[in-house]
Amino acid sequence: RESGGRTKTSRSSKSYVGERALGVANLKPSIAYGMLQHAVLSPGCVLLDPLAGSGTIVELAEAERHAQIFCLAGDCDEAACRRTWKNGGGRVDVVQWDAMNLPLRPGCIDSLVTDLPFGKRCGTHAKNIQLYPAVLAEAGRVLRSTKCSRVVLLSADRSAMAKLTPGRGRQFGKLRKHHEFMINVGGLQASTMVFRHTNEQISNAEQPGSGSSQSSSS
């Protein structure tokens, strides 16, 4: 069921405040903003959230880079698509789809940022074991092979996230995990993984510090 809500987070030196349609599980704008900092949102880029929920990620990205980037979002749930459309103010393209089989051509997306279902309020652990690798495989298919392309995934289902390591028959195109950090999401220790293309040369200066973490109050 949808409900009205009011959220606020820091965005650069400004504040983000808006009346929003909320679902069962809603990503805090502060966490969404933090995830977007690991994507490269250059002018003209295409940002995708294939499991949009209430659309917080693309909504913030569009507000931050208004008219400079193209935001595309989708969800398998019709109500979630309606929420995303409403929260995006009609400025985000929204499609109802299966995130494991996206109706997109290969190499058309610059960055993919999404909040995966934790298996608590949305989904189950058994479904996540199948969903997470399938979503990452699709990300590897639709992502452009450039130095700026990124995939950023968040979930508190850490055993399912462990399935996103290539090997034992698991392949995700040319993607490799660049770094991972933990973040507090409503009292749950969630993992954020950032992926890049394997054909990108990463200098030592670009390597993130080990053991870095972020937190957000619940």
Disulfide bonds with the S-S distance in Angstrom:
none
